Amino acid sequence: MINISVSSRSLAAARRVDPNVSPAAVHAAVEAAIAEHTRELGRRPVQPPEELEGPDA
């Protein structure tokens, strides 16, 4: 589980777009974005790391 807190800067940025937005709405939007990002990561195929080249290889 991820603990999310809405900073005053985040709320201020959201209120520049919508002056009436509530902290709960910003929090819900962040939760939704994190959930979508997590789903996207789960759908990507696993790619092996690139081979190291040079003196550190």
mmCIF file of the N, C-alpha and C atoms, coordinates in Angstrom:
data_MODEL
# 
_entry.id   MODEL 
# 
loop_
_atom_site.group_PDB 
_atom_site.id 
_atom_site.type_symbol 
_atom_site.label_atom_id 
_atom_site.label_alt_id 
_atom_site.label_comp_id 
_atom_site.label_asym_id 
_atom_site.label_entity_id 
_atom_site.label_seq_id 
_atom_site.pdbx_PDB_ins_code 
_atom_site.Cartn_x 
_atom_site.Cartn_y 
_atom_site.Cartn_z 
_atom_site.occupancy 
_atom_site.B_iso_or_equiv 
_atom_site.pdbx_formal_charge 
_atom_site.auth_seq_id 
_atom_site.auth_comp_id 
_atom_site.auth_asym_id 
_atom_site.auth_atom_id 
_atom_site.pdbx_PDB_model_num 
ATOM 1   N N  . MET A 1 1  ? 0.842   -1.178 0.000   1.00 0.00 ? 1  MET A N  1 
ATOM 2   C CA . MET A 1 1  ? 0.000   0.000  0.000   1.00 0.00 ? 1  MET A CA 1 
ATOM 3   C C  . MET A 1 1  ? 0.885   1.238  0.000   1.00 0.00 ? 1  MET A C  1 
ATOM 4   N N  . ILE A 1 2  ? 0.470   2.243  -0.728  1.00 0.00 ? 2  ILE A N  1 
ATOM 5   C CA . ILE A 1 2  ? 1.218   3.485  -0.827  1.00 0.00 ? 2  ILE A CA 1 
ATOM 6   C C  . ILE A 1 2  ? 0.485   4.559  -0.046  1.00 0.00 ? 2  ILE A C  1 
ATOM 7   N N  . ASN A 1 3  ? 1.233   5.290  0.767   1.00 0.00 ? 3  ASN A N  1 
ATOM 8   C CA . ASN A 1 3  ? 0.660   6.402  1.510   1.00 0.00 ? 3  ASN A CA 1 
ATOM 9   C C  . ASN A 1 3  ? 0.820   7.668  0.677   1.00 0.00 ? 3  ASN A C  1 
ATOM 10  N N  . ILE A 1 4  ? -0.279  8.312  0.360   1.00 0.00 ? 4  ILE A N  1 
ATOM 11  C CA . ILE A 1 4  ? -0.264  9.499  -0.478  1.00 0.00 ? 4  ILE A CA 1 
ATOM 12  C C  . ILE A 1 4  ? -0.723  10.689 0.352   1.00 0.00 ? 4  ILE A C  1 
ATOM 13  N N  . SER A 1 5  ? 0.037   11.772 0.292   1.00 0.00 ? 5  SER A N  1 
ATOM 14  C CA . SER A 1 5  ? -0.411  13.011 0.913   1.00 0.00 ? 5  SER A CA 1 
ATOM 15  C C  . SER A 1 5  ? -0.325  14.113 -0.137  1.00 0.00 ? 5  SER A C  1 
ATOM 16  N N  . VAL A 1 6  ? -1.289  14.983 -0.131  1.00 0.00 ? 6  VAL A N  1 
ATOM 17  C CA . VAL A 1 6  ? -1.345  16.072 -1.096  1.00 0.00 ? 6  VAL A CA 1 
ATOM 18  C C  . VAL A 1 6  ? -0.640  17.275 -0.489  1.00 0.00 ? 6  VAL A C  1 
ATOM 19  N N  . SER A 1 7  ? 0.447   17.693 -1.131  1.00 0.00 ? 7  SER A N  1 
ATOM 20  C CA . SER A 1 7  ? 1.187   18.842 -0.621  1.00 0.00 ? 7  SER A CA 1 
ATOM 21  C C  . SER A 1 7  ? 0.452   20.134 -0.967  1.00 0.00 ? 7  SER A C  1 
ATOM 22  N N  . SER A 1 8  ? 0.800   21.178 -0.261  1.00 0.00 ? 8  SER A N  1 
ATOM 23  C CA . SER A 1 8  ? 0.171   22.472 -0.538  1.00 0.00 ? 8  SER A CA 1 
ATOM 24  C C  . SER A 1 8  ? 0.523   22.951 -1.942  1.00 0.00 ? 8  SER A C  1 
ATOM 25  N N  . ARG A 1 9  ? 1.731   22.604 -2.419  1.00 0.00 ? 9  ARG A N  1 
ATOM 26  C CA . ARG A 1 9  ? 2.117   22.988 -3.782  1.00 0.00 ? 9  ARG A CA 1 
ATOM 27  C C  . ARG A 1 9  ? 1.263   22.253 -4.810  1.00 0.00 ? 9  ARG A C  1 
ATOM 28  N N  . SER A 1 10 ? 1.005   20.967 -4.570  1.00 0.00 ? 10 SER A N  1 
ATOM 29  C CA . SER A 1 10 ? 0.167   20.198 -5.494  1.00 0.00 ? 10 SER A CA 1 
ATOM 30  C C  . SER A 1 10 ? -1.248  20.754 -5.536  1.00 0.00 ? 10 SER A C  1 
ATOM 31  N N  . LEU A 1 11 ? -1.769  21.068 -4.379  1.00 0.00 ? 11 LEU A N  1 
ATOM 32  C CA . LEU A 1 11 ? -3.125  21.619 -4.315  1.00 0.00 ? 11 LEU A CA 1 
ATOM 33  C C  . LEU A 1 11 ? -3.169  22.986 -4.995  1.00 0.00 ? 11 LEU A C  1 
ATOM 34  N N  . ALA A 1 12 ? -2.149  23.806 -4.778  1.00 0.00 ? 12 ALA A N  1 
ATOM 35  C CA . ALA A 1 12 ? -2.098  25.126 -5.416  1.00 0.00 ? 12 ALA A CA 1 
ATOM 36  C C  . ALA A 1 12 ? -2.035  24.983 -6.935  1.00 0.00 ? 12 ALA A C  1 
ATOM 37  N N  . ALA A 1 13 ? -1.245  24.017 -7.420  1.00 0.00 ? 13 ALA A N  1 
ATOM 38  C CA . ALA A 1 13 ? -1.155  23.792 -8.867  1.00 0.00 ? 13 ALA A CA 1 
ATOM 39  C C  . ALA A 1 13 ? -2.502  23.355 -9.428  1.00 0.00 ? 13 ALA A C  1 
ATOM 40  N N  . ALA A 1 14 ? -3.183  22.456 -8.722  1.00 0.00 ? 14 ALA A N  1 
ATOM 41  C CA . ALA A 1 14 ? -4.494  21.999 -9.175  1.00 0.00 ? 14 ALA A CA 1 
ATOM 42  C C  . ALA A 1 14 ? -5.496  23.145 -9.162  1.00 0.00 ? 14 ALA A C  1 
ATOM 43  N N  . ARG A 1 15 ? -5.388  24.019 -8.198  1.00 0.00 ? 15 ARG A N  1 
ATOM 44  C CA . ARG A 1 15 ? -6.337  25.138 -8.108  1.00 0.00 ? 15 ARG A CA 1 
ATOM 45  C C  . ARG A 1 15 ? -6.073  26.212 -9.162  1.00 0.00 ? 15 ARG A C  1 
ATOM 46  N N  . ARG A 1 16 ? -4.895  26.212 -9.769  1.00 0.00 ? 16 ARG A N  1 
ATOM 47  C CA . ARG A 1 16 ? -4.675  27.120 -10.900 1.00 0.00 ? 16 ARG A CA 1 
ATOM 48  C C  . ARG A 1 16 ? -5.492  26.655 -12.107 1.00 0.00 ? 16 ARG A C  1 
ATOM 49  N N  . VAL A 1 17 ? -5.750  25.357 -12.178 1.00 0.00 ? 17 VAL A N  1 
ATOM 50  C CA . VAL A 1 17 ? -6.572  24.807 -13.256 1.00 0.00 ? 17 VAL A CA 1 
ATOM 51  C C  . VAL A 1 17 ? -8.056  24.924 -12.897 1.00 0.00 ? 17 VAL A C  1 
ATOM 52  N N  . ASP A 1 18 ? -8.386  24.562 -11.666 1.00 0.00 ? 18 ASP A N  1 
ATOM 53  C CA . ASP A 1 18 ? -9.774  24.623 -11.195 1.00 0.00 ? 18 ASP A CA 1 
ATOM 54  C C  . ASP A 1 18 ? -9.769  25.193 -9.784  1.00 0.00 ? 18 ASP A C  1 
ATOM 55  N N  . PRO A 1 19 ? -10.139 26.453 -9.621  1.00 0.00 ? 19 PRO A N  1 
ATOM 56  C CA . PRO A 1 19 ? -10.083 27.097 -8.298  1.00 0.00 ? 19 PRO A CA 1 
ATOM 57  C C  . PRO A 1 19 ? -10.934 26.423 -7.227  1.00 0.00 ? 19 PRO A C  1 
ATOM 58  N N  . ASN A 1 20 ? -11.896 25.609 -7.616  1.00 0.00 ? 20 ASN A N  1 
ATOM 59  C CA . ASN A 1 20 ? -12.795 24.993 -6.645  1.00 0.00 ? 20 ASN A CA 1 
ATOM 60  C C  . ASN A 1 20 ? -12.445 23.547 -6.334  1.00 0.00 ? 20 ASN A C  1 
ATOM 61  N N  . VAL A 1 21 ? -11.306 23.058 -6.814  1.00 0.00 ? 21 VAL A N  1 
ATOM 62  C CA . VAL A 1 21 ? -10.959 21.656 -6.598  1.00 0.00 ? 21 VAL A CA 1 
ATOM 63  C C  . VAL A 1 21 ? -10.682 21.412 -5.113  1.00 0.00 ? 21 VAL A C  1 
ATOM 64  N N  . SER A 1 22 ? -11.091 20.251 -4.640  1.00 0.00 ? 22 SER A N  1 
ATOM 65  C CA . SER A 1 22 ? -10.885 19.917 -3.232  1.00 0.00 ? 22 SER A CA 1 
ATOM 66  C C  . SER A 1 22 ? -9.645  19.040 -3.076  1.00 0.00 ? 22 SER A C  1 
ATOM 67  N N  . PRO A 1 23 ? -9.047  19.045 -1.880  1.00 0.00 ? 23 PRO A N  1 
ATOM 68  C CA . PRO A 1 23 ? -7.911  18.150 -1.632  1.00 0.00 ? 23 PRO A CA 1 
ATOM 69  C C  . PRO A 1 23 ? -8.281  16.685 -1.881  1.00 0.00 ? 23 PRO A C  1 
ATOM 70  N N  . ALA A 1 24 ? -9.502  16.301 -1.569  1.00 0.00 ? 24 ALA A N  1 
ATOM 71  C CA . ALA A 1 24 ? -9.935  14.917 -1.785  1.00 0.00 ? 24 ALA A CA 1 
ATOM 72  C C  . ALA A 1 24 ? -9.946  14.576 -3.272  1.00 0.00 ? 24 ALA A C  1 
ATOM 73  N N  . ALA A 1 25 ? -10.346 15.522 -4.112  1.00 0.00 ? 25 ALA A N  1 
ATOM 74  C CA . ALA A 1 25 ? -10.361 15.273 -5.556  1.00 0.00 ? 25 ALA A CA 1 
ATOM 75  C C  . ALA A 1 25 ? -8.946  15.124 -6.094  1.00 0.00 ? 25 ALA A C  1 
ATOM 76  N N  . VAL A 1 26 ? -8.013  15.949 -5.604  1.00 0.00 ? 26 VAL A N  1 
ATOM 77  C CA . VAL A 1 26 ? -6.618  15.841 -6.039  1.00 0.00 ? 26 VAL A CA 1 
ATOM 78  C C  . VAL A 1 26 ? -6.056  14.500 -5.590  1.00 0.00 ? 26 VAL A C  1 
ATOM 79  N N  . HIS A 1 27 ? -6.345  14.107 -4.364  1.00 0.00 ? 27 HIS A N  1 
ATOM 80  C CA . HIS A 1 27 ? -5.881  12.832 -3.823  1.00 0.00 ? 27 HIS A CA 1 
ATOM 81  C C  . HIS A 1 27 ? -6.410  11.671 -4.667  1.00 0.00 ? 27 HIS A C  1 
ATOM 82  N N  . ALA A 1 28 ? -7.686  11.714 -5.013  1.00 0.00 ? 28 ALA A N  1 
ATOM 83  C CA . ALA A 1 28 ? -8.287  10.651 -5.825  1.00 0.00 ? 28 ALA A CA 1 
ATOM 84  C C  . ALA A 1 28 ? -7.653  10.595 -7.210  1.00 0.00 ? 28 ALA A C  1 
ATOM 85  N N  . ALA A 1 29 ? -7.348  11.756 -7.788  1.00 0.00 ? 29 ALA A N  1 
ATOM 86  C CA . ALA A 1 29 ? -6.714  11.781 -9.110  1.00 0.00 ? 29 ALA A CA 1 
ATOM 87  C C  . ALA A 1 29 ? -5.322  11.178 -9.051  1.00 0.00 ? 29 ALA A C  1 
ATOM 88  N N  . VAL A 1 30 ? -4.584  11.469 -7.991  1.00 0.00 ? 30 VAL A N  1 
ATOM 89  C CA . VAL A 1 30 ? -3.244  10.899 -7.841  1.00 0.00 ? 30 VAL A CA 1 
ATOM 90  C C  . VAL A 1 30 ? -3.333  9.384  -7.663  1.00 0.00 ? 30 VAL A C  1 
ATOM 91  N N  . GLU A 1 31 ? -4.251  8.913  -6.854  1.00 0.00 ? 31 GLU A N  1 
ATOM 92  C CA . GLU A 1 31 ? -4.446  7.467  -6.676  1.00 0.00 ? 31 GLU A CA 1 
ATOM 93  C C  . GLU A 1 31 ? -4.768  6.787  -7.999  1.00 0.00 ? 31 GLU A C  1 
ATOM 94  N N  . ALA A 1 32 ? -5.639  7.402  -8.789  1.00 0.00 ? 32 ALA A N  1 
ATOM 95  C CA . ALA A 1 32 ? -6.014  6.824  -10.081 1.00 0.00 ? 32 ALA A CA 1 
ATOM 96  C C  . ALA A 1 32 ? -4.813  6.781  -11.021 1.00 0.00 ? 32 ALA A C  1 
ATOM 97  N N  . ALA A 1 33 ? -4.005  7.828  -11.022 1.00 0.00 ? 33 ALA A N  1 
ATOM 98  C CA . ALA A 1 33 ? -2.829  7.871  -11.892 1.00 0.00 ? 33 ALA A CA 1 
ATOM 99  C C  . ALA A 1 33 ? -1.813  6.803  -11.492 1.00 0.00 ? 33 ALA A C  1 
ATOM 100 N N  . ILE A 1 34 ? -1.617  6.617  -10.199 1.00 0.00 ? 34 ILE A N  1 
ATOM 101 C CA . ILE A 1 34 ? -0.680  5.595  -9.726  1.00 0.00 ? 34 ILE A CA 1 
ATOM 102 C C  . ILE A 1 34 ? -1.195  4.204  -10.082 1.00 0.00 ? 34 ILE A C  1 
ATOM 103 N N  . ALA A 1 35 ? -2.486  3.976  -9.920  1.00 0.00 ? 35 ALA A N  1 
ATOM 104 C CA . ALA A 1 35 ? -3.068  2.671  -10.252 1.00 0.00 ? 35 ALA A CA 1 
ATOM 105 C C  . ALA A 1 35 ? -2.910  2.378  -11.742 1.00 0.00 ? 35 ALA A C  1 
ATOM 106 N N  . GLU A 1 36 ? -3.143  3.370  -12.584 1.00 0.00 ? 36 GLU A N  1 
ATOM 107 C CA . GLU A 1 36 ? -2.997  3.173  -14.031 1.00 0.00 ? 36 GLU A CA 1 
ATOM 108 C C  . GLU A 1 36 ? -1.537  2.915  -14.396 1.00 0.00 ? 36 GLU A C  1 
ATOM 109 N N  . HIS A 1 37 ? -0.639  3.640  -13.781 1.00 0.00 ? 37 HIS A N  1 
ATOM 110 C CA . HIS A 1 37 ? 0.790   3.443  -14.037 1.00 0.00 ? 37 HIS A CA 1 
ATOM 111 C C  . HIS A 1 37 ? 1.217   2.034  -13.637 1.00 0.00 ? 37 HIS A C  1 
ATOM 112 N N  . THR A 1 38 ? 0.732   1.570  -12.510 1.00 0.00 ? 38 THR A N  1 
ATOM 113 C CA . THR A 1 38 ? 1.056   0.228  -12.035 1.00 0.00 ? 38 THR A CA 1 
ATOM 114 C C  . THR A 1 38 ? 0.513   -0.826 -12.997 1.00 0.00 ? 38 THR A C  1 
ATOM 115 N N  . ARG A 1 39 ? -0.701  -0.629 -13.493 1.00 0.00 ? 39 ARG A N  1 
ATOM 116 C CA . ARG A 1 39 ? -1.270  -1.560 -14.481 1.00 0.00 ? 39 ARG A CA 1 
ATOM 117 C C  . ARG A 1 39 ? -0.442  -1.564 -15.758 1.00 0.00 ? 39 ARG A C  1 
ATOM 118 N N  . GLU A 1 40 ? -0.015  -0.388 -16.205 1.00 0.00 ? 40 GLU A N  1 
ATOM 119 C CA . GLU A 1 40 ? 0.816   -0.292 -17.418 1.00 0.00 ? 40 GLU A CA 1 
ATOM 120 C C  . GLU A 1 40 ? 2.115   -1.060 -17.237 1.00 0.00 ? 40 GLU A C  1 
ATOM 121 N N  . LEU A 1 41 ? 2.732   -0.934 -16.095 1.00 0.00 ? 41 LEU A N  1 
ATOM 122 C CA . LEU A 1 41 ? 3.987   -1.641 -15.843 1.00 0.00 ? 41 LEU A CA 1 
ATOM 123 C C  . LEU A 1 41 ? 3.770   -3.144 -15.893 1.00 0.00 ? 41 LEU A C  1 
ATOM 124 N N  . GLY A 1 42 ? 2.630   -3.601 -15.448 1.00 0.00 ? 42 GLY A N  1 
ATOM 125 C CA . GLY A 1 42 ? 2.326   -5.023 -15.465 1.00 0.00 ? 42 GLY A CA 1 
ATOM 126 C C  . GLY A 1 42 ? 2.086   -5.567 -16.859 1.00 0.00 ? 42 GLY A C  1 
ATOM 127 N N  . ARG A 1 43 ? 1.705   -4.725 -17.808 1.00 0.00 ? 43 ARG A N  1 
ATOM 128 C CA . ARG A 1 43 ? 1.421   -5.167 -19.174 1.00 0.00 ? 43 ARG A CA 1 
ATOM 129 C C  . ARG A 1 43 ? 2.650   -5.162 -20.068 1.00 0.00 ? 43 ARG A C  1 
ATOM 130 N N  . ARG A 1 44 ? 3.701   -4.474 -19.653 1.00 0.00 ? 44 ARG A N  1 
ATOM 131 C CA . ARG A 1 44 ? 4.895   -4.397 -20.497 1.00 0.00 ? 44 ARG A CA 1 
ATOM 132 C C  . ARG A 1 44 ? 5.675   -5.696 -20.432 1.00 0.00 ? 44 ARG A C  1 
ATOM 133 N N  . PRO A 1 45 ? 6.193   -6.134 -21.566 1.00 0.00 ? 45 PRO A N  1 
ATOM 134 C CA . PRO A 1 45 ? 7.040   -7.326 -21.537 1.00 0.00 ? 45 PRO A CA 1 
ATOM 135 C C  . PRO A 1 45 ? 8.361   -7.027 -20.836 1.00 0.00 ? 45 PRO A C  1 
ATOM 136 N N  . VAL A 1 46 ? 8.857   -8.007 -20.138 1.00 0.00 ? 46 VAL A N  1 
ATOM 137 C CA . VAL A 1 46 ? 10.128  -7.839 -19.435 1.00 0.00 ? 46 VAL A CA 1 
ATOM 138 C C  . VAL A 1 46 ? 11.243  -7.886 -20.460 1.00 0.00 ? 46 VAL A C  1 
ATOM 139 N N  . GLN A 1 47 ? 12.094  -6.882 -20.410 1.00 0.00 ? 47 GLN A N  1 
ATOM 140 C CA . GLN A 1 47 ? 13.212  -6.826 -21.340 1.00 0.00 ? 47 GLN A CA 1 
ATOM 141 C C  . GLN A 1 47 ? 14.500  -7.061 -20.569 1.00 0.00 ? 47 GLN A C  1 
ATOM 142 N N  . PRO A 1 48 ? 15.374  -7.906 -21.098 1.00 0.00 ? 48 PRO A N  1 
ATOM 143 C CA . PRO A 1 48 ? 16.643  -8.136 -20.409 1.00 0.00 ? 48 PRO A CA 1 
ATOM 144 C C  . PRO A 1 48 ? 17.503  -6.875 -20.451 1.00 0.00 ? 48 PRO A C  1 
ATOM 145 N N  . PRO A 1 49 ? 18.327  -6.662 -19.430 1.00 0.00 ? 49 PRO A N  1 
ATOM 146 C CA . PRO A 1 49 ? 19.197  -5.488 -19.453 1.00 0.00 ? 49 PRO A CA 1 
ATOM 147 C C  . PRO A 1 49 ? 20.173  -5.561 -20.604 1.00 0.00 ? 49 PRO A C  1 
ATOM 148 N N  . GLU A 1 50 ? 20.587  -4.411 -21.079 1.00 0.00 ? 50 GLU A N  1 
ATOM 149 C CA . GLU A 1 50 ? 21.549  -4.379 -22.175 1.00 0.00 ? 50 GLU A CA 1 
ATOM 150 C C  . GLU A 1 50 ? 22.907  -4.863 -21.696 1.00 0.00 ? 50 GLU A C  1 
ATOM 151 N N  . GLU A 1 51 ? 23.640  -5.468 -22.607 1.00 0.00 ? 51 GLU A N  1 
ATOM 152 C CA . GLU A 1 51 ? 24.978  -5.965 -22.285 1.00 0.00 ? 51 GLU A CA 1 
ATOM 153 C C  . GLU A 1 51 ? 25.894  -4.783 -21.991 1.00 0.00 ? 51 GLU A C  1 
ATOM 154 N N  . LEU A 1 52 ? 26.739  -4.926 -21.009 1.00 0.00 ? 52 LEU A N  1 
ATOM 155 C CA . LEU A 1 52 ? 27.724  -3.890 -20.712 1.00 0.00 ? 52 LEU A CA 1 
ATOM 156 C C  . LEU A 1 52 ? 28.850  -3.970 -21.733 1.00 0.00 ? 52 LEU A C  1 
ATOM 157 N N  . GLU A 1 53 ? 29.302  -2.826 -22.151 1.00 0.00 ? 53 GLU A N  1 
ATOM 158 C CA . GLU A 1 53 ? 30.432  -2.766 -23.071 1.00 0.00 ? 53 GLU A CA 1 
ATOM 159 C C  . GLU A 1 53 ? 31.488  -1.865 -22.452 1.00 0.00 ? 53 GLU A C  1 
ATOM 160 N N  . GLY A 1 54 ? 32.722  -2.086 -22.821 1.00 0.00 ? 54 GLY A N  1 
ATOM 161 C CA . GLY A 1 54 ? 33.801  -1.235 -22.358 1.00 0.00 ? 54 GLY A CA 1 
ATOM 162 C C  . GLY A 1 54 ? 34.574  -1.863 -21.226 1.00 0.00 ? 54 GLY A C  1 
ATOM 163 N N  . PRO A 1 55 ? 35.379  -1.054 -20.522 1.00 0.00 ? 55 PRO A N  1 
ATOM 164 C CA . PRO A 1 55 ? 36.283  -1.601 -19.509 1.00 0.00 ? 55 PRO A CA 1 
ATOM 165 C C  . PRO A 1 55 ? 35.566  -2.172 -18.279 1.00 0.00 ? 55 PRO A C  1 
ATOM 166 N N  . ASP A 1 56 ? 34.334  -1.773 -18.019 1.00 0.00 ? 56 ASP A N  1 
ATOM 167 C CA . ASP A 1 56 ? 33.602  -2.265 -16.836 1.00 0.00 ? 56 ASP A CA 1 
ATOM 168 C C  . ASP A 1 56 ? 32.897  -3.582 -17.118 1.00 0.00 ? 56 ASP A C  1 
ATOM 169 N N  . ALA A 1 57 ? 32.890  -4.048 -18.347 1.00 0.00 ? 57 ALA A N  1 
ATOM 170 C CA . ALA A 1 57 ? 32.153  -5.256 -18.714 1.00 0.00 ? 57 ALA A CA 1 
ATOM 171 C C  . ALA A 1 57 ? 32.829  -6.499 -18.199 1.00 0.00 ? 57 ALA A C  1 
# 
